[in-house]
Amino acid sequence: MTSSNQSGFTTPELIVVVGIIAVLAGLATVNLLGVARKPTLTATVDTLTSDLRQQQTKAMVGERLSSHGVYFGSGQYVLFAGSSYNPGEVSNAAVALEQYVGFSQVSLPNASVVFASGSGEVTNFDPNQHAVTIAHEQSGEQKTIEVNRLGVVTAVQ
């Protein structure tokens, strides 16, 4: 009589372990994709701040020999050249906001900020109307961007 001592895993044991690993991998993938898709308010504020400063620079160097500005609309903002926003102007550049991100308050004259050609100062500056507040609808987080009369753009937490 010979006794065989075999060691190893049975097929049902392997199937159970592979199944558990597959479920855990699936849950991790779903969670990571959700985080990757979630827009960050900080990125939107950084982009908008950069675009405001770029429009001011264009006005200061006299690009197209005109003022430059930013108009704040529903779900987007528009970069424009000229002393005021003209929705029919073909050179306007609209920038759409990420999903769930929007302007909760636009405290600017005519919902726009215009930088004067040459100086880069804000035209028609009103000390009571010089900020834009951006909010993330799902998290409730808000950030405010202020523009002073000299055109200095600052993001306030």
PyMOL commands that place a pseudoatom at each C-alpha (Angstrom):
pseudoatom trace, name=CA, resn=MET, resi=1, chain=A, elem=C, hetatm=0, pos=[0.000, 0.000, 0.000]
pseudoatom trace, name=CA, resn=THR, resi=2, chain=A, elem=C, hetatm=0, pos=[1.446, 3.298, -1.062]
pseudoatom trace, name=CA, resn=SER, resi=3, chain=A, elem=C, hetatm=0, pos=[0.279, 6.484, 0.402]
pseudoatom trace, name=CA, resn=SER, resi=4, chain=A, elem=C, hetatm=0, pos=[0.381, 9.564, -1.789]
pseudoatom trace, name=CA, resn=ASN, resi=5, chain=A, elem=C, hetatm=0, pos=[0.689, 12.895, -0.033]
pseudoatom trace, name=CA, resn=GLN, resi=6, chain=A, elem=C, hetatm=0, pos=[-0.326, 15.548, -2.541]
pseudoatom trace, name=CA, resn=SER, resi=7, chain=A, elem=C, hetatm=0, pos=[-0.534, 19.187, -1.604]
pseudoatom trace, name=CA, resn=GLY, resi=8, chain=A, elem=C, hetatm=0, pos=[-2.130, 22.094, -3.460]
pseudoatom trace, name=CA, resn=PHE, resi=9, chain=A, elem=C, hetatm=0, pos=[-5.395, 23.912, -3.947]
pseudoatom trace, name=CA, resn=THR, resi=10, chain=A, elem=C, hetatm=0, pos=[-8.556, 22.394, -5.250]
pseudoatom trace, name=CA, resn=THR, resi=11, chain=A, elem=C, hetatm=0, pos=[-10.374, 23.884, -8.216]
pseudoatom trace, name=CA, resn=PRO, resi=12, chain=A, elem=C, hetatm=0, pos=[-13.268, 25.278, -6.113]
pseudoatom trace, name=CA, resn=GLU, resi=13, chain=A, elem=C, hetatm=0, pos=[-10.792, 27.015, -3.803]
pseudoatom trace, name=CA, resn=LEU, resi=14, chain=A, elem=C, hetatm=0, pos=[-9.037, 28.662, -6.759]
pseudoatom trace, name=CA, resn=ILE, resi=15, chain=A, elem=C, hetatm=0, pos=[-12.347, 29.783, -8.273]
pseudoatom trace, name=CA, resn=VAL, resi=16, chain=A, elem=C, hetatm=0, pos=[-13.415, 31.416, -4.986]
pseudoatom trace, name=CA, resn=VAL, resi=17, chain=A, elem=C, hetatm=0, pos=[-10.085, 33.260, -4.597]
pseudoatom trace, name=CA, resn=VAL, resi=18, chain=A, elem=C, hetatm=0, pos=[-10.102, 34.494, -8.216]
pseudoatom trace, name=CA, resn=GLY, resi=19, chain=A, elem=C, hetatm=0, pos=[-13.719, 35.637, -7.767]
pseudoatom trace, name=CA, resn=ILE, resi=20, chain=A, elem=C, hetatm=0, pos=[-12.877, 37.629, -4.630]
pseudoatom trace, name=CA, resn=ILE, resi=21, chain=A, elem=C, hetatm=0, pos=[-9.919, 39.297, -6.366]
pseudoatom trace, name=CA, resn=ALA, resi=22, chain=A, elem=C, hetatm=0, pos=[-12.113, 40.196, -9.364]
pseudoatom trace, name=CA, resn=VAL, resi=23, chain=A, elem=C, hetatm=0, pos=[-14.768, 41.787, -7.126]
pseudoatom trace, name=CA, resn=LEU, resi=24, chain=A, elem=C, hetatm=0, pos=[-12.161, 43.820, -5.209]
pseudoatom trace, name=CA, resn=ALA, resi=25, chain=A, elem=C, hetatm=0, pos=[-10.507, 44.978, -8.444]
pseudoatom trace, name=CA, resn=GLY, resi=26, chain=A, elem=C, hetatm=0, pos=[-13.886, 46.015, -9.843]
pseudoatom trace, name=CA, resn=LEU, resi=27, chain=A, elem=C, hetatm=0, pos=[-14.723, 48.070, -6.753]
pseudoatom trace, name=CA, resn=ALA, resi=28, chain=A, elem=C, hetatm=0, pos=[-11.323, 49.770, -6.779]
pseudoatom trace, name=CA, resn=THR, resi=29, chain=A, elem=C, hetatm=0, pos=[-11.676, 50.652, -10.474]
pseudoatom trace, name=CA, resn=VAL, resi=30, chain=A, elem=C, hetatm=0, pos=[-15.134, 52.185, -9.990]
pseudoatom trace, name=CA, resn=ASN, resi=31, chain=A, elem=C, hetatm=0, pos=[-13.911, 54.291, -7.060]
pseudoatom trace, name=CA, resn=LEU, resi=32, chain=A, elem=C, hetatm=0, pos=[-10.828, 55.502, -8.908]
pseudoatom trace, name=CA, resn=LEU, resi=33, chain=A, elem=C, hetatm=0, pos=[-12.803, 56.458, -12.024]
pseudoatom trace, name=CA, resn=GLY, resi=34, chain=A, elem=C, hetatm=0, pos=[-15.224, 58.493, -9.904]
pseudoatom trace, name=CA, resn=VAL, resi=35, chain=A, elem=C, hetatm=0, pos=[-12.363, 60.488, -8.415]
pseudoatom trace, name=CA, resn=ALA, resi=36, chain=A, elem=C, hetatm=0, pos=[-10.739, 61.027, -11.810]
pseudoatom trace, name=CA, resn=ARG, resi=37, chain=A, elem=C, hetatm=0, pos=[-13.949, 62.421, -13.336]
pseudoatom trace, name=CA, resn=LYS, resi=38, chain=A, elem=C, hetatm=0, pos=[-14.801, 64.738, -10.447]
pseudoatom trace, name=CA, resn=PRO, resi=39, chain=A, elem=C, hetatm=0, pos=[-13.855, 68.247, -11.489]
pseudoatom trace, name=CA, resn=THR, resi=40, chain=A, elem=C, hetatm=0, pos=[-11.951, 70.260, -8.959]
pseudoatom trace, name=CA, resn=LEU, resi=41, chain=A, elem=C, hetatm=0, pos=[-12.951, 73.767, -8.163]
pseudoatom trace, name=CA, resn=THR, resi=42, chain=A, elem=C, hetatm=0, pos=[-9.317, 74.714, -7.669]
pseudoatom trace, name=CA, resn=ALA, resi=43, chain=A, elem=C, hetatm=0, pos=[-8.458, 73.798, -11.264]
pseudoatom trace, name=CA, resn=THR, resi=44, chain=A, elem=C, hetatm=0, pos=[-11.356, 75.904, -12.576]
pseudoatom trace, name=CA, resn=VAL, resi=45, chain=A, elem=C, hetatm=0, pos=[-10.311, 78.894, -10.448]
pseudoatom trace, name=CA, resn=ASP, resi=46, chain=A, elem=C, hetatm=0, pos=[-6.698, 78.541, -11.595]
pseudoatom trace, name=CA, resn=THR, resi=47, chain=A, elem=C, hetatm=0, pos=[-7.742, 78.423, -15.254]
pseudoatom trace, name=CA, resn=LEU, resi=48, chain=A, elem=C, hetatm=0, pos=[-10.073, 81.412, -14.927]
pseudoatom trace, name=CA, resn=THR, resi=49, chain=A, elem=C, hetatm=0, pos=[-7.454, 83.429, -13.046]
pseudoatom trace, name=CA, resn=SER, resi=50, chain=A, elem=C, hetatm=0, pos=[-4.911, 82.641, -15.753]
pseudoatom trace, name=CA, resn=ASP, resi=51, chain=A, elem=C, hetatm=0, pos=[-7.354, 83.649, -18.509]
pseudoatom trace, name=CA, resn=LEU, resi=52, chain=A, elem=C, hetatm=0, pos=[-8.119, 86.953, -16.749]
pseudoatom trace, name=CA, resn=ARG, resi=53, chain=A, elem=C, hetatm=0, pos=[-4.404, 87.735, -16.476]
pseudoatom trace, name=CA, resn=GLN, resi=54, chain=A, elem=C, hetatm=0, pos=[-3.888, 86.792, -20.128]
pseudoatom trace, name=CA, resn=GLN, resi=55, chain=A, elem=C, hetatm=0, pos=[-6.655, 89.181, -21.221]
pseudoatom trace, name=CA, resn=GLN, resi=56, chain=A, elem=C, hetatm=0, pos=[-5.042, 91.939, -19.148]
pseudoatom trace, name=CA, resn=THR, resi=57, chain=A, elem=C, hetatm=0, pos=[-1.671, 91.256, -20.769]
pseudoatom trace, name=CA, resn=LYS, resi=58, chain=A, elem=C, hetatm=0, pos=[-3.232, 91.419, -24.238]
pseudoatom trace, name=CA, resn=ALA, resi=59, chain=A, elem=C, hetatm=0, pos=[-4.734, 94.811, -23.374]
pseudoatom trace, name=CA, resn=MET, resi=60, chain=A, elem=C, hetatm=0, pos=[-1.437, 96.101, -21.969]
pseudoatom trace, name=CA, resn=VAL, resi=61, chain=A, elem=C, hetatm=0, pos=[0.622, 95.165, -25.036]
pseudoatom trace, name=CA, resn=GLY, resi=62, chain=A, elem=C, hetatm=0, pos=[-2.045, 96.598, -27.314]
pseudoatom trace, name=CA, resn=GLU, resi=63, chain=A, elem=C, hetatm=0, pos=[-2.988, 93.421, -29.129]
pseudoatom trace, name=CA, resn=ARG, resi=64, chain=A, elem=C, hetatm=0, pos=[-5.519, 94.350, -31.824]
pseudoatom trace, name=CA, resn=LEU, resi=65, chain=A, elem=C, hetatm=0, pos=[-5.165, 97.942, -30.520]
pseudoatom trace, name=CA, resn=SER, resi=66, chain=A, elem=C, hetatm=0, pos=[-8.095, 97.477, -28.182]
pseudoatom trace, name=CA, resn=SER, resi=67, chain=A, elem=C, hetatm=0, pos=[-9.232, 96.664, -24.697]
pseudoatom trace, name=CA, resn=HIS, resi=68, chain=A, elem=C, hetatm=0, pos=[-9.745, 93.023, -23.734]
pseudoatom trace, name=CA, resn=GLY, resi=69, chain=A, elem=C, hetatm=0, pos=[-12.117, 91.453, -21.269]
pseudoatom trace, name=CA, resn=VAL, resi=70, chain=A, elem=C, hetatm=0, pos=[-14.000, 88.495, -19.890]
pseudoatom trace, name=CA, resn=TYR, resi=71, chain=A, elem=C, hetatm=0, pos=[-17.783, 88.096, -19.862]
pseudoatom trace, name=CA, resn=PHE, resi=72, chain=A, elem=C, hetatm=0, pos=[-19.346, 85.733, -17.312]
pseudoatom trace, name=CA, resn=GLY, resi=73, chain=A, elem=C, hetatm=0, pos=[-22.378, 83.837, -18.598]
pseudoatom trace, name=CA, resn=SER, resi=74, chain=A, elem=C, hetatm=0, pos=[-24.346, 80.799, -17.549]
pseudoatom trace, name=CA, resn=GLY, resi=75, chain=A, elem=C, hetatm=0, pos=[-22.043, 77.767, -17.438]
pseudoatom trace, name=CA, resn=GLN, resi=76, chain=A, elem=C, hetatm=0, pos=[-19.267, 79.535, -19.320]
pseudoatom trace, name=CA, resn=TYR, resi=77, chain=A, elem=C, hetatm=0, pos=[-17.139, 82.625, -19.604]
pseudoatom trace, name=CA, resn=VAL, resi=78, chain=A, elem=C, hetatm=0, pos=[-16.151, 84.377, -22.820]
pseudoatom trace, name=CA, resn=LEU, resi=79, chain=A, elem=C, hetatm=0, pos=[-12.836, 86.024, -23.679]
pseudoatom trace, name=CA, resn=PHE, resi=80, chain=A, elem=C, hetatm=0, pos=[-13.348, 89.038, -25.933]
pseudoatom trace, name=CA, resn=ALA, resi=81, chain=A, elem=C, hetatm=0, pos=[-11.597, 92.013, -27.499]
pseudoatom trace, name=CA, resn=GLY, resi=82, chain=A, elem=C, hetatm=0, pos=[-13.139, 95.483, -27.380]
pseudoatom trace, name=CA, resn=SER, resi=83, chain=A, elem=C, hetatm=0, pos=[-14.540, 97.884, -24.850]
pseudoatom trace, name=CA, resn=SER, resi=84, chain=A, elem=C, hetatm=0, pos=[-17.614, 95.723, -24.175]
pseudoatom trace, name=CA, resn=TYR, resi=85, chain=A, elem=C, hetatm=0, pos=[-18.864, 92.197, -24.755]
pseudoatom trace, name=CA, resn=ASN, resi=86, chain=A, elem=C, hetatm=0, pos=[-20.560, 91.614, -28.106]
pseudoatom trace, name=CA, resn=PRO, resi=87, chain=A, elem=C, hetatm=0, pos=[-22.115, 88.123, -28.310]
pseudoatom trace, name=CA, resn=GLY, resi=88, chain=A, elem=C, hetatm=0, pos=[-22.074, 88.188, -32.117]
pseudoatom trace, name=CA, resn=GLU, resi=89, chain=A, elem=C, hetatm=0, pos=[-18.326, 88.794, -32.426]
pseudoatom trace, name=CA, resn=VAL, resi=90, chain=A, elem=C, hetatm=0, pos=[-16.668, 85.849, -34.179]
pseudoatom trace, name=CA, resn=SER, resi=91, chain=A, elem=C, hetatm=0, pos=[-13.317, 86.341, -32.406]
pseudoatom trace, name=CA, resn=ASN, resi=92, chain=A, elem=C, hetatm=0, pos=[-14.872, 85.643, -28.991]
pseudoatom trace, name=CA, resn=ALA, resi=93, chain=A, elem=C, hetatm=0, pos=[-13.536, 82.530, -27.261]
pseudoatom trace, name=CA, resn=ALA, resi=94, chain=A, elem=C, hetatm=0, pos=[-16.034, 80.750, -25.002]
pseudoatom trace, name=CA, resn=VAL, resi=95, chain=A, elem=C, hetatm=0, pos=[-14.715, 78.554, -22.195]
pseudoatom trace, name=CA, resn=ALA, resi=96, chain=A, elem=C, hetatm=0, pos=[-17.237, 76.068, -20.789]
pseudoatom trace, name=CA, resn=LEU, resi=97, chain=A, elem=C, hetatm=0, pos=[-17.157, 75.270, -17.086]
pseudoatom trace, name=CA, resn=GLU, resi=98, chain=A, elem=C, hetatm=0, pos=[-16.876, 71.686, -15.864]
pseudoatom trace, name=CA, resn=GLN, resi=99, chain=A, elem=C, hetatm=0, pos=[-20.011, 69.760, -14.932]
pseudoatom trace, name=CA, resn=TYR, resi=100, chain=A, elem=C, hetatm=0, pos=[-21.348, 70.742, -11.473]
pseudoatom trace, name=CA, resn=VAL, resi=101, chain=A, elem=C, hetatm=0, pos=[-19.237, 73.931, -11.451]
pseudoatom trace, name=CA, resn=GLY, resi=102, chain=A, elem=C, hetatm=0, pos=[-20.897, 77.297, -11.964]
pseudoatom trace, name=CA, resn=PHE, resi=103, chain=A, elem=C, hetatm=0, pos=[-20.908, 80.972, -11.089]
pseudoatom trace, name=CA, resn=SER, resi=104, chain=A, elem=C, hetatm=0, pos=[-22.900, 81.403, -7.895]
pseudoatom trace, name=CA, resn=GLN, resi=105, chain=A, elem=C, hetatm=0, pos=[-22.449, 85.174, -7.898]
pseudoatom trace, name=CA, resn=VAL, resi=106, chain=A, elem=C, hetatm=0, pos=[-21.131, 87.604, -10.491]
pseudoatom trace, name=CA, resn=SER, resi=107, chain=A, elem=C, hetatm=0, pos=[-20.622, 90.985, -8.885]
pseudoatom trace, name=CA, resn=LEU, resi=108, chain=A, elem=C, hetatm=0, pos=[-19.284, 92.919, -11.868]
pseudoatom trace, name=CA, resn=PRO, resi=109, chain=A, elem=C, hetatm=0, pos=[-20.780, 95.693, -13.987]
pseudoatom trace, name=CA, resn=ASN, resi=110, chain=A, elem=C, hetatm=0, pos=[-22.519, 94.081, -17.007]
pseudoatom trace, name=CA, resn=ALA, resi=111, chain=A, elem=C, hetatm=0, pos=[-21.247, 90.682, -15.797]
pseudoatom trace, name=CA, resn=SER, resi=112, chain=A, elem=C, hetatm=0, pos=[-17.855, 91.428, -17.318]
pseudoatom trace, name=CA, resn=VAL, resi=113, chain=A, elem=C, hetatm=0, pos=[-14.436, 92.844, -16.557]
pseudoatom trace, name=CA, resn=VAL, resi=114, chain=A, elem=C, hetatm=0, pos=[-12.702, 94.934, -19.224]
pseudoatom trace, name=CA, resn=PHE, resi=115, chain=A, elem=C, hetatm=0, pos=[-8.991, 95.810, -19.140]
pseudoatom trace, name=CA, resn=ALA, resi=116, chain=A, elem=C, hetatm=0, pos=[-8.043, 99.149, -20.733]
pseudoatom trace, name=CA, resn=SER, resi=117, chain=A, elem=C, hetatm=0, pos=[-5.716, 99.131, -23.710]
pseudoatom trace, name=CA, resn=GLY, resi=118, chain=A, elem=C, hetatm=0, pos=[-2.195, 100.193, -22.738]
pseudoatom trace, name=CA, resn=SER, resi=119, chain=A, elem=C, hetatm=0, pos=[-2.592, 100.375, -18.951]
pseudoatom trace, name=CA, resn=GLY, resi=120, chain=A, elem=C, hetatm=0, pos=[-4.411, 97.093, -18.212]
pseudoatom trace, name=CA, resn=GLU, resi=121, chain=A, elem=C, hetatm=0, pos=[-6.515, 98.853, -15.577]
pseudoatom trace, name=CA, resn=VAL, resi=122, chain=A, elem=C, hetatm=0, pos=[-10.157, 97.868, -15.175]
pseudoatom trace, name=CA, resn=THR, resi=123, chain=A, elem=C, hetatm=0, pos=[-12.472, 100.222, -17.045]
pseudoatom trace, name=CA, resn=ASN, resi=124, chain=A, elem=C, hetatm=0, pos=[-15.591, 101.422, -15.212]
pseudoatom trace, name=CA, resn=PHE, resi=125, chain=A, elem=C, hetatm=0, pos=[-14.273, 99.930, -11.953]
pseudoatom trace, name=CA, resn=ASP, resi=126, chain=A, elem=C, hetatm=0, pos=[-16.829, 99.814, -9.150]
pseudoatom trace, name=CA, resn=PRO, resi=127, chain=A, elem=C, hetatm=0, pos=[-15.394, 99.046, -5.681]
pseudoatom trace, name=CA, resn=ASN, resi=128, chain=A, elem=C, hetatm=0, pos=[-18.715, 97.442, -4.732]
pseudoatom trace, name=CA, resn=GLN, resi=129, chain=A, elem=C, hetatm=0, pos=[-18.756, 95.173, -7.800]
pseudoatom trace, name=CA, resn=HIS, resi=130, chain=A, elem=C, hetatm=0, pos=[-15.394, 93.552, -8.401]
pseudoatom trace, name=CA, resn=ALA, resi=131, chain=A, elem=C, hetatm=0, pos=[-15.707, 89.811, -7.689]
pseudoatom trace, name=CA, resn=VAL, resi=132, chain=A, elem=C, hetatm=0, pos=[-16.890, 86.499, -9.100]
pseudoatom trace, name=CA, resn=THR, resi=133, chain=A, elem=C, hetatm=0, pos=[-17.798, 83.519, -6.921]
pseudoatom trace, name=CA, resn=ILE, resi=134, chain=A, elem=C, hetatm=0, pos=[-17.512, 80.009, -8.331]
pseudoatom trace, name=CA, resn=ALA, resi=135, chain=A, elem=C, hetatm=0, pos=[-19.196, 77.042, -6.649]
pseudoatom trace, name=CA, resn=HIS, resi=136, chain=A, elem=C, hetatm=0, pos=[-19.128, 73.269, -6.946]
pseudoatom trace, name=CA, resn=GLU, resi=137, chain=A, elem=C, hetatm=0, pos=[-22.766, 72.138, -6.768]
pseudoatom trace, name=CA, resn=GLN, resi=138, chain=A, elem=C, hetatm=0, pos=[-22.095, 68.706, -5.266]
pseudoatom trace, name=CA, resn=SER, resi=139, chain=A, elem=C, hetatm=0, pos=[-19.538, 69.572, -2.588]
pseudoatom trace, name=CA, resn=GLY, resi=140, chain=A, elem=C, hetatm=0, pos=[-20.860, 73.060, -1.808]
pseudoatom trace, name=CA, resn=GLU, resi=141, chain=A, elem=C, hetatm=0, pos=[-17.307, 74.414, -1.967]
pseudoatom trace, name=CA, resn=GLN, resi=142, chain=A, elem=C, hetatm=0, pos=[-16.997, 78.049, -3.113]
pseudoatom trace, name=CA, resn=LYS, resi=143, chain=A, elem=C, hetatm=0, pos=[-14.107, 80.276, -4.151]
pseudoatom trace, name=CA, resn=THR, resi=144, chain=A, elem=C, hetatm=0, pos=[-14.080, 83.957, -5.028]
pseudoatom trace, name=CA, resn=ILE, resi=145, chain=A, elem=C, hetatm=0, pos=[-11.924, 85.773, -7.565]
pseudoatom trace, name=CA, resn=GLU, resi=146, chain=A, elem=C, hetatm=0, pos=[-11.458, 89.508, -7.083]
pseudoatom trace, name=CA, resn=VAL, resi=147, chain=A, elem=C, hetatm=0, pos=[-10.148, 92.084, -9.546]
pseudoatom trace, name=CA, resn=ASN, resi=148, chain=A, elem=C, hetatm=0, pos=[-9.009, 95.471, -8.208]
pseudoatom trace, name=CA, resn=ARG, resi=149, chain=A, elem=C, hetatm=0, pos=[-9.032, 98.754, -10.147]
pseudoatom trace, name=CA, resn=LEU, resi=150, chain=A, elem=C, hetatm=0, pos=[-5.445, 98.211, -11.326]
pseudoatom trace, name=CA, resn=GLY, resi=151, chain=A, elem=C, hetatm=0, pos=[-6.414, 94.854, -12.774]
pseudoatom trace, name=CA, resn=VAL, resi=152, chain=A, elem=C, hetatm=0, pos=[-4.704, 92.718, -10.135]
pseudoatom trace, name=CA, resn=VAL, resi=153, chain=A, elem=C, hetatm=0, pos=[-6.470, 89.343, -10.072]
pseudoatom trace, name=CA, resn=THR, resi=154, chain=A, elem=C, hetatm=0, pos=[-6.549, 87.419, -6.802]
pseudoatom trace, name=CA, resn=ALA, resi=155, chain=A, elem=C, hetatm=0, pos=[-8.267, 84.199, -5.811]
pseudoatom trace, name=CA, resn=VAL, resi=156, chain=A, elem=C, hetatm=0, pos=[-9.734, 84.324, -2.303]
pseudoatom trace, name=CA, resn=GLN, resi=157, chain=A, elem=C, hetatm=0, pos=[-10.524, 81.084, -0.489]
for i in range(1, 157): cmd.bond("trace and resi %d" % i, "trace and resi %d" % (i + 1))
show_as sticks, trace
zoom trace
